[in-house]
Amino acid sequence: MPEEKVWSVVELLKTTMAFFVEKKIDEPRLSAELLLGHVLGLQRLQLYLDHERPVSPSELVAFRAACRERLQGRPVQYIAGEAFFYGYRFFVDERVLIPRPETELVLEHAMERLASAQSPSILDIGTGSGCIAITLALRLPGALVTAADVSADALEVARRNAEAHGVAERIRFVEADALDSSFAEKVGGPFDMVISNPPYIPEAEWATLQEEVKHYEPKLALVAPQGFEYYESIVAAAPVLLCKGGVLCFELHADGAAGVRKLVASGFSDIEVMQDYNKHDRALSCISE
Protein backbone atom coordinates (compact mmCIF):
# COMPACT_ATOMS: atom_id res chain seq x y z
CA MET A 1 0.00 0.00 0.00
CA PRO A 2 1.58 3.33 -1.04
CA GLU A 3 2.36 5.85 1.65
CA GLU A 4 0.16 8.95 1.71
CA LYS A 5 1.81 12.09 0.40
CA VAL A 6 3.50 14.27 3.00
CA TRP A 7 2.16 17.77 2.52
CA SER A 8 4.04 20.95 3.25
CA VAL A 9 2.19 23.97 4.60
CA VAL A 10 2.44 25.88 1.32
CA GLU A 11 1.33 22.92 -0.81
CA LEU A 12 -1.67 22.29 1.41
CA LEU A 13 -2.65 25.96 1.38
CA LYS A 14 -2.48 26.23 -2.41
CA THR A 15 -4.46 23.02 -2.98
CA THR A 16 -7.10 23.95 -0.40
CA MET A 17 -7.51 27.48 -1.76
CA ALA A 18 -8.05 26.12 -5.28
CA PHE A 19 -10.56 23.60 -3.96
CA PHE A 20 -12.48 26.26 -2.04
CA VAL A 21 -12.56 28.46 -5.16
CA GLU A 22 -13.96 25.56 -7.17
CA LYS A 23 -16.64 24.98 -4.51
CA LYS A 24 -17.47 28.73 -4.40
CA ILE A 25 -16.59 29.11 -0.74
CA ASP A 26 -16.53 32.75 0.42
CA GLU A 27 -13.03 34.11 1.06
CA PRO A 28 -11.27 30.89 -0.01
CA ARG A 29 -7.75 32.04 0.83
CA LEU A 30 -8.67 33.41 4.25
CA SER A 31 -10.65 30.26 5.03
CA ALA A 32 -7.73 28.00 4.13
CA GLU A 33 -5.24 30.10 6.09
CA LEU A 34 -7.35 30.39 9.23
CA LEU A 35 -8.28 26.72 9.31
CA LEU A 36 -4.74 25.48 8.76
CA GLY A 37 -3.38 28.02 11.23
CA HIS A 38 -5.91 26.82 13.78
CA VAL A 39 -4.95 23.17 13.32
CA LEU A 40 -1.21 23.89 13.45
CA GLY A 41 -1.39 26.51 16.19
CA LEU A 42 0.17 29.14 13.93
CA GLN A 43 -0.73 32.71 13.01
CA ARG A 44 -1.36 33.43 9.32
CA LEU A 45 2.04 35.11 8.88
CA GLN A 46 3.76 32.14 10.50
CA LEU A 47 2.27 29.83 7.87
CA TYR A 48 4.30 31.61 5.22
CA LEU A 49 7.41 32.02 7.33
CA ASP A 50 7.39 28.26 7.94
CA HIS A 51 5.94 27.34 4.53
CA GLU A 52 8.05 24.19 4.05
CA ARG A 53 6.96 22.71 7.39
CA PRO A 54 5.54 19.20 6.89
CA VAL A 55 1.98 18.58 8.05
CA SER A 56 1.74 15.45 10.17
CA PRO A 57 -0.87 12.74 9.46
CA SER A 58 -2.87 13.65 12.58
CA GLU A 59 -2.80 17.35 11.64
CA LEU A 60 -3.94 16.47 8.13
CA VAL A 61 -6.89 14.50 9.51
CA ALA A 62 -7.90 17.45 11.72
CA PHE A 63 -7.50 19.92 8.85
CA ARG A 64 -9.63 17.81 6.50
CA ALA A 65 -12.35 17.60 9.15
CA ALA A 66 -12.30 21.39 9.51
CA CYS A 67 -12.50 21.81 5.73
CA ARG A 68 -15.54 19.53 5.59
CA GLU A 69 -17.28 21.78 8.11
CA ARG A 70 -16.41 24.81 5.99
CA LEU A 71 -17.85 23.10 2.89
CA GLN A 72 -21.09 22.63 4.82
CA GLY A 73 -21.26 26.39 5.31
CA ARG A 74 -20.13 26.73 8.91
CA PRO A 75 -18.20 30.00 9.33
CA VAL A 76 -14.47 29.55 9.68
CA GLN A 77 -14.43 31.58 12.91
CA TYR A 78 -16.81 29.13 14.58
CA ILE A 79 -14.78 26.16 13.35
CA ALA A 80 -11.58 27.68 14.72
CA GLY A 81 -13.36 29.01 17.80
CA GLU A 82 -11.80 32.44 17.43
CA ALA A 83 -12.03 35.74 15.63
CA PHE A 84 -9.81 38.80 15.63
CA PHE A 85 -11.12 42.25 16.48
CA TYR A 86 -8.93 45.36 16.57
CA GLY A 87 -5.89 43.09 16.67
CA TYR A 88 -7.12 41.07 19.67
CA ARG A 89 -8.16 37.42 19.64
CA PHE A 90 -11.67 36.59 20.86
CA PHE A 91 -13.28 33.23 21.49
CA VAL A 92 -16.51 32.89 19.46
CA ASP A 93 -19.11 30.22 18.88
CA GLU A 94 -22.70 30.11 17.69
CA ARG A 95 -23.92 31.91 20.82
CA VAL A 96 -22.50 35.23 19.57
CA LEU A 97 -22.06 37.19 16.37
CA ILE A 98 -18.73 37.05 14.58
CA PRO A 99 -17.03 40.46 15.00
CA ARG A 100 -16.87 42.43 11.74
CA PRO A 101 -14.27 44.91 10.47
CA GLU A 102 -17.00 47.55 10.17
CA THR A 103 -17.50 47.42 13.93
CA GLU A 104 -13.81 48.20 14.42
CA LEU A 105 -14.49 51.51 12.66
CA VAL A 106 -17.39 52.21 15.02
CA LEU A 107 -15.12 51.50 17.98
CA GLU A 108 -12.39 53.77 16.62
CA HIS A 109 -14.90 56.54 16.12
CA ALA A 110 -16.12 56.09 19.70
CA MET A 111 -12.59 56.26 21.11
CA GLU A 112 -11.94 59.51 19.25
CA ARG A 113 -14.99 60.95 20.98
CA LEU A 114 -13.54 59.89 24.36
CA ALA A 115 -10.02 61.15 23.65
CA SER A 116 -10.03 63.67 26.50
CA ALA A 117 -11.70 61.43 29.13
CA GLN A 118 -9.38 60.13 31.88
CA SER A 119 -11.54 57.46 33.55
CA PRO A 120 -14.74 57.21 31.52
CA SER A 121 -17.70 55.07 32.51
CA ILE A 122 -18.98 53.22 29.44
CA LEU A 123 -22.07 51.14 28.71
CA ASP A 124 -21.91 48.63 25.84
CA ILE A 125 -25.42 47.51 24.88
CA GLY A 126 -25.69 44.15 23.12
CA THR A 127 -22.14 43.13 24.02
CA GLY A 128 -22.21 39.65 22.43
CA SER A 129 -18.64 38.29 22.47
CA GLY A 130 -17.62 41.36 24.47
CA CYS A 131 -15.35 42.58 21.67
CA ILE A 132 -16.32 46.25 22.04
CA ALA A 133 -16.41 46.34 25.84
CA ILE A 134 -13.15 44.42 26.24
CA THR A 135 -11.28 46.40 23.59
CA LEU A 136 -12.37 49.65 25.24
CA ALA A 137 -11.13 48.33 28.60
CA LEU A 138 -7.81 47.37 27.00
CA ARG A 139 -7.32 50.63 25.11
CA LEU A 140 -8.59 52.90 27.90
CA PRO A 141 -6.95 51.57 31.09
CA GLY A 142 -8.89 53.99 33.30
CA ALA A 143 -12.29 53.05 31.91
CA LEU A 144 -14.98 51.24 33.86
CA VAL A 145 -17.24 49.32 31.50
CA THR A 146 -20.70 47.82 31.85
CA ALA A 147 -21.51 45.16 29.24
CA ALA A 148 -25.20 44.38 28.81
CA ASP A 149 -26.88 41.68 26.76
CA VAL A 150 -30.28 40.01 26.74
CA SER A 151 -28.61 36.62 26.20
CA ALA A 152 -27.12 34.79 29.20
CA ASP A 153 -25.27 32.57 26.73
CA ALA A 154 -23.62 35.58 25.08
CA LEU A 155 -22.60 36.98 28.46
CA GLU A 156 -20.92 33.66 29.28
CA VAL A 157 -18.79 34.05 26.14
CA ALA A 158 -18.05 37.70 26.95
CA ARG A 159 -16.92 36.84 30.49
CA ARG A 160 -14.61 34.15 29.14
CA ASN A 161 -13.04 36.69 26.78
CA ALA A 162 -12.71 39.33 29.51
CA GLU A 163 -10.90 36.84 31.72
CA ALA A 164 -8.61 35.80 28.87
CA HIS A 165 -7.65 39.45 28.30
CA GLY A 166 -7.20 40.23 31.99
CA VAL A 167 -9.87 42.93 32.22
CA ALA A 168 -12.72 41.05 33.92
CA GLU A 169 -12.32 43.10 37.11
CA ARG A 170 -13.09 46.32 35.18
CA ILE A 171 -16.16 45.04 33.34
CA ARG A 172 -19.55 44.54 34.94
CA PHE A 173 -21.78 42.11 33.05
CA VAL A 174 -25.54 42.64 33.18
CA GLU A 175 -28.26 40.47 31.68
CA ALA A 176 -30.84 42.99 30.48
CA ASP A 177 -33.03 43.72 27.46
CA ALA A 178 -32.72 47.22 26.03
CA LEU A 179 -36.37 47.05 24.97
CA ASP A 180 -37.52 46.49 28.55
CA SER A 181 -38.74 49.45 30.62
CA SER A 182 -36.50 48.36 33.51
CA PHE A 183 -33.31 48.39 31.40
CA ALA A 184 -31.91 51.70 32.68
CA GLU A 185 -32.48 50.65 36.28
CA LYS A 186 -30.68 47.33 35.72
CA VAL A 187 -27.57 48.75 34.07
CA GLY A 188 -27.17 51.77 36.35
CA GLY A 189 -25.35 54.88 35.31
CA PRO A 190 -25.25 57.61 34.25
CA PHE A 191 -22.39 56.90 31.83
CA ASP A 192 -19.92 59.04 29.94
CA MET A 193 -20.58 56.94 26.85
CA VAL A 194 -23.25 54.55 25.64
CA ILE A 195 -22.16 52.50 22.64
CA SER A 196 -24.21 49.87 20.86
CA ASN A 197 -24.18 47.60 17.84
CA PRO A 198 -27.84 46.65 18.27
CA PRO A 199 -30.00 44.26 16.24
CA TYR A 200 -30.90 46.41 13.24
CA ILE A 201 -31.79 44.09 10.37
CA PRO A 202 -35.54 44.29 9.68
CA GLU A 203 -37.35 40.95 9.79
CA ALA A 204 -38.29 41.49 6.13
CA GLU A 205 -34.58 41.37 5.16
CA TRP A 206 -33.78 38.12 6.99
CA ALA A 207 -34.41 35.93 3.95
CA THR A 208 -31.93 37.96 1.87
CA LEU A 209 -28.93 37.37 4.15
CA GLN A 210 -26.09 34.96 3.38
CA GLU A 211 -27.00 31.35 4.09
CA GLU A 212 -24.20 30.86 6.60
CA VAL A 213 -25.34 33.92 8.54
CA LYS A 214 -28.93 32.65 8.69
CA HIS A 215 -27.96 29.11 9.61
CA TYR A 216 -25.22 29.75 12.17
CA GLU A 217 -25.24 33.24 13.68
CA PRO A 218 -27.77 34.13 16.43
CA LYS A 219 -30.85 35.77 14.93
CA LEU A 220 -31.57 37.41 18.28
CA ALA A 221 -28.44 39.54 17.86
CA LEU A 222 -29.22 40.55 14.28
CA VAL A 223 -32.92 41.18 13.77
CA ALA A 224 -35.44 43.73 15.02
CA PRO A 225 -39.02 43.62 13.70
CA GLN A 226 -38.76 46.92 11.79
CA GLY A 227 -35.05 47.55 12.30
CA PHE A 228 -35.30 50.66 14.51
CA GLU A 229 -36.77 49.37 17.77
CA TYR A 230 -33.46 49.20 19.67
CA TYR A 231 -32.34 52.63 18.51
CA GLU A 232 -35.67 54.07 19.62
CA SER A 233 -35.53 52.43 23.04
CA ILE A 234 -31.91 53.42 23.72
CA VAL A 235 -32.46 57.02 22.63
CA ALA A 236 -35.57 57.23 24.82
CA ALA A 237 -33.55 56.01 27.83
CA ALA A 238 -30.55 58.24 27.06
CA PRO A 239 -31.53 61.07 29.46
CA VAL A 240 -31.15 58.55 32.29
CA LEU A 241 -28.29 56.51 30.83
CA LEU A 242 -26.01 59.41 29.85
CA CYS A 243 -24.29 62.18 31.77
CA LYS A 244 -24.78 65.69 30.45
CA GLY A 245 -22.23 65.94 27.64
CA GLY A 246 -22.02 62.17 27.39
CA VAL A 247 -21.50 60.43 24.06
CA LEU A 248 -24.02 58.17 22.35
CA CYS A 249 -22.51 56.00 19.60
CA PHE A 250 -24.33 53.51 17.36
CA GLU A 251 -23.40 51.10 14.63
CA LEU A 252 -25.85 51.61 11.77
CA HIS A 253 -27.65 49.56 9.18
CA ALA A 254 -26.26 50.64 5.81
CA ASP A 255 -29.54 52.47 5.10
CA GLY A 256 -30.30 53.56 8.66
CA ALA A 257 -28.46 56.84 9.14
CA ALA A 258 -31.36 59.14 8.25
CA GLY A 259 -33.75 57.36 10.60
CA VAL A 260 -31.33 57.34 13.54
CA ARG A 261 -30.33 60.96 12.89
CA LYS A 262 -34.02 61.88 13.15
CA LEU A 263 -34.26 60.07 16.51
CA VAL A 264 -31.38 62.09 17.99
CA ALA A 265 -32.33 65.43 16.44
CA SER A 266 -33.81 66.52 19.77
CA GLY A 267 -31.77 66.37 22.98
CA PHE A 268 -28.41 65.83 21.28
CA SER A 269 -25.86 68.00 19.53
CA ASP A 270 -22.71 67.57 17.44
CA ILE A 271 -24.17 64.69 15.42
CA GLU A 272 -21.54 62.91 13.32
CA VAL A 273 -21.95 60.09 10.80
CA MET A 274 -18.96 58.05 9.64
CA GLN A 275 -18.80 55.84 6.55
CA ASP A 276 -17.25 52.38 6.27
CA TYR A 277 -14.88 50.97 3.62
CA ASN A 278 -17.79 50.57 1.19
CA LYS A 279 -18.94 54.19 1.62
CA HIS A 280 -21.98 53.11 3.63
CA ASP A 281 -23.00 55.18 6.67
CA ARG A 282 -21.81 52.92 9.48
CA ALA A 283 -21.43 54.86 12.74
CA LEU A 284 -23.42 57.72 14.27
CA SER A 285 -22.41 59.59 17.38
CA CYS A 286 -23.79 62.59 19.20
CA ILE A 287 -23.49 64.49 22.48
CA SER A 288 -26.16 64.56 25.19
CA GLU A 289 -27.35 68.10 25.94
Secondary structure, DSSP 4 states (H G I P E B T S, - for coil): -PPPPPPBHHHHHHHHHHHHHHTT-SSHHHHHHHHHHHHHT--HHHHHHTTTPBPPHHHHHHHHHHHHHHHTT--HHHHHTEEEETTEEEE--TTSPPP-HHHHHHHHHHHHHTTT-SS-EEEEES-TTSHHHHHHHHH-TT-EEEEEES-HHHHHHHHHHHHHTT-GGGEEEEE--TTSTTHHHHH---EEEEEE----EEGGGGGGS-HHHHHHS-GGGTEESSS-HHHHHHHHHHHHHEEEEEEEEEE--TT-HHHHHHHTSSSEEEEEEEE-TTS-EEEEEEEE-
